[in-house]
Amino acid sequence: MSSADPFRLGWFGNIASPEWKNAFPGNDARQWTDGRFYVDMVRNMERAGFDFMMLEDSLMVPDVYAGTAELELKHARYAPKLDPVPIVSMLAYATEHIGIVATASTTFYHPFHLARQFSTLDHVTRGRVGWNVVTSSEDRAAQNYGLDALPEHDLRYEMAEEFMEVTDALWNSWDADAVLADRETGYYADFRKVHTVDHVGKFYRSRGPLNTPRSPQGRPVICQAGGSPRGRDFAAKNADMLLNIPNGIDGMKAYRDDIRRRAASFGRDPDEVKTFFVIYPIIAATDEEARAKNEAWYAREQHNFEVQLAHFAATMEIDFSKFDLDAPIPEDLSTNGHQSQLENWRKQLGGKTIREGMSRMRVQSLELVGSPDTVAAQLDEAMQEVGGDGFLVYGQPISREYVAEMTDGLCPALQRRGLLRTEFSHPTFRENLRSF
Ligand SMILES: Cc1cc2nc3c(=O)[nH]c(=O)nc-3n(C[C@H](O)[C@H](O)[C@H](O)COP(=O)(O)O)c2cc1C
């Protein structure tokens, strides 16, 4: 059977506690806050051929489930965590080629603040930073920023559209040839090539120009994970890369085709928009060992159940303690948070009870279990159907063992099939992302 064209791998991460309960016991559970664990990890990923490491973020300690932070702080999935934006600097300083994507919310940043920070990061990473544009999904986050509640879902996207307009104008406020450093004339920068932006809009005002010079990529790589129709449009119009978790190969293909269609309708070349699907491979030396490991993963029913409840509470602000957990998910459930994820989960749960469904739920588009070669073959087959562009390895919470299984098991197996990069041909993240 012929192989798919080469595709890409990214890593979904955050700056939170690595796996501390089910992995080889080490010191990482307490020492991760110094960032060194993630430095080791990003170096391994670069060596193994990952295109990027993405760092998710949120801005609160969730306490929705039963009105307390107990379940969240017991499992430590969304809190505690560190702000990924400053961590980009340290990860970039330890590497040369890999892209590093940090999440920041358009609902809570001001465009000038964000544009300046990501311009700074683009400089110090030498053109390897990406911004995961999110609109946030929690009232608790809004309350940390002085609001009572989050603006409504589609209004947040309307704000995000204007936000991008302002950040783009600010990033373009320095022409590429504005810096002269001309000893003869005595001019460092040409004042005629540094422009105010004078933005006065519905949500934002900013005079500009930025006080940081134009960065290597001009604009950071824009990453987005919109799933709702409004979110998909936003992503198709603005993003270089998308993250999503559609169900199965058909769902992946439909999502990618839809995004490419939307990108074309905004006058963009669809090949400039790369789609990444979340996977959580379970890998061991042999298929049989991997199957046993997979069963052991699912057998941690109470643990998985609690983690999923905490996850729903955090990202959807839905308090499942109010429902009968031994009955199916209520029909009329809605959220002002991650709307498309709620729909996906509803489909995954099917008619199962909340308890049954959640105790066997894994964040993934495809179930991948086997030796490195088996999983590489499964990814190969999936990509032939879907048509491109890459997978986002989830594996949360992360452990050194899991990273090694991917970087020293799966990646070499993919490279042997010619499916994964073995080197980076360009200096900047966007160029590497568009290179095939
Ligand atoms: C892989 C993935 C990563 C995401 N990372 C974040 C994140 O770090 N922070 C956040 O607030 N939302 C995150 N989201 C949520 C999305 O930004 C978005 O709100 C969600 O997919 C629902 O889409 P919708 O708002 O268009 O319904 C993520 C979603 C996915 C699928």
The ligand as an ORCA input file, in Angstrom:
! r2SCAN-3c Opt
* xyz 0 1
  C      -6.931     21.175     20.844
  C      -7.628     22.337     21.465
  C      -6.915     23.224     22.265
  C      -7.552     24.293     22.884
  N      -6.843     25.115     23.722
  C      -7.482     26.096     24.401
  C      -6.781     26.887     25.357
  O      -5.612     26.721     25.592
  N      -7.479     27.832     26.032
  C      -8.815     28.068     25.811
  O      -9.388     28.946     26.458
  N      -9.487     27.343     24.881
  C      -8.857     26.361     24.200
  N      -9.548     25.601     23.299
  C     -10.936     25.937     23.000
  C     -11.072     26.644     21.659
  O     -10.374     27.854     21.662
  C     -12.535     26.839     21.332
  O     -13.142     27.720     22.238
  C     -13.252     25.533     21.355
  O     -12.644     24.627     20.478
  C     -14.710     25.662     21.002
  O     -14.873     26.294     19.766
  P     -15.984     27.363     19.618
  O     -15.681     28.403     20.658
  O     -15.858     27.857     18.217
  O     -17.270     26.650     19.918
  C      -8.926     24.515     22.682
  C      -9.634     23.638     21.848
  C      -9.011     22.562     21.254
  C      -9.805     21.631     20.387
*
